[in-house]
Amino acid sequence: MKVSTRGDYAVRVMLELALAPPGTVISLSQLAQRTGVPAKYTVQLLKALQPKGVIRSHRGANGGFSLGRAAADITVAEVLRIMDGPLAPVACASQTIHIPCSPRLCQSEENCVLREMWLDVRNAIAEILDNTTFADLAQRRRLSPRRRGRILDLRQTPHRECDRPPKRERSGGPSPTPVFPLGRGHR
């Protein structure tokens, strides 16, 4: 399973809503600013989440968005399924949109060791995501001294902070040769 950018951003927006006191309405611009997710993208996410009842929109001068249910009643898996579909890495291991393998590839689904492995992967992922609520994540954020009060601006970072490898110290040697030679007068 690979979480899409859409799924990742939706989880970030939901966490921001879960961090607010119950009943608090947060404007679109505040959500975008706090999460680092562009406002136009945030609108798309909210439009997908609202019909499923996980968020609620509020109109008017003090309008914005709030959670549609208690943070303890919304799991990360629910949001990822709304955004990305099934959690299973392959269709034959999915519980929501199970599609059997072609008989050419798999003689018997019940005896297929590959399907068994993919089911184990799916079940491990689902075990964590189905049992992690946004209340759990909000509590973790509140208790995390490294994250408290810090906003990660995704528009200015090419990769998510958690995926970035540690920076290497450069030795005093020559700088690396560019992969693409520069044109005349630009060396």
Backbone hydrogen bonds, N-H to C=O, Kabsch-Sander energy under -0.5 kcal/mol:
donor,donor_aa,acceptor,acceptor_aa,energy
3,V,1,M,-0.5
8,D,4,S,-2.7
9,Y,5,T,-3.0
10,A,6,R,-2.2
11,V,7,G,-2.1
12,R,8,D,-2.0
13,V,9,Y,-2.5
14,M,10,A,-2.6
15,L,11,V,-2.4
16,E,12,R,-2.0
17,L,13,V,-2.0
18,A,14,M,-2.3
19,L,15,L,-1.8
20,A,16,E,-0.8
20,A,17,L,-0.6
24,T,21,P,-2.2
26,I,24,T,-0.5
26,I,65,F,-2.8
31,L,27,S,-2.5
32,A,28,L,-2.7
33,Q,29,S,-2.4
34,R,30,Q,-3.0
35,T,31,L,-2.2
36,G,32,A,-2.1
42,T,38,P,-2.6
43,V,39,A,-2.2
44,Q,40,K,-1.3
45,L,41,Y,-2.1
46,L,42,T,-2.6
47,K,43,V,-2.3
48,A,44,Q,-1.4
49,L,45,L,-2.0
50,Q,46,L,-2.5
52,K,49,L,-0.8
53,G,50,Q,-2.0
54,V,49,L,-1.3
55,I,49,L,-0.6
56,R,66,S,-3.0
58,H,64,G,-2.8
63,G,60,G,-2.0
64,G,58,H,-1.9
65,F,26,I,-2.6
66,S,56,R,-2.2
68,G,54,V,-2.7
69,R,54,V,-0.6
73,D,70,A,-2.2
74,I,71,A,-1.1
75,T,73,D,-0.5
76,V,129,L,-0.6
76,V,132,T,-2.5
77,A,129,L,-1.8
79,V,75,T,-1.6
80,L,76,V,-2.6
81,R,77,A,-2.6
82,I,78,E,-1.8
83,M,79,V,-2.1
84,D,80,L,-3.7
85,G,80,L,-0.6
85,G,81,R,-1.3
93,A,90,V,-1.5
94,S,91,A,-1.2
99,I,91,A,-1.2
105,L,102,S,-1.5
106,C,102,S,-2.5
111,N,108,S,-0.9
112,C,109,E,-1.0
113,V,111,N,-0.6
116,E,112,C,-1.9
117,M,113,V,-2.0
118,W,114,L,-2.6
119,L,115,R,-2.7
120,D,116,E,-1.9
121,V,117,M,-2.2
122,R,118,W,-2.8
123,N,119,L,-2.9
124,A,120,D,-2.2
125,I,121,V,-2.3
126,A,122,R,-2.9
127,E,123,N,-2.4
128,I,124,A,-1.4
129,L,125,I,-2.6
130,D,126,A,-3.0
131,N,127,E,-0.6
132,T,129,L,-0.8
133,T,131,N,-0.6
134,F,71,A,-1.1
134,F,74,I,-2.1
135,A,71,A,-1.2
137,L,133,T,-2.0
138,A,134,F,-2.3
139,Q,135,A,-2.3
140,R,136,D,-2.4
141,R,137,L,-2.6
142,R,138,A,-2.4
143,L,139,Q,-1.8
144,S,140,R,-1.2
148,R,144,S,-1.5
150,R,147,R,-2.3
153,D,151,I,-0.7
154,L,152,L,-1.0
156,Q,153,D,-1.1
163,D,160,R,-1.5
164,R,160,R,-0.8
164,R,161,E,-0.8
186,H,183,G,-2.0
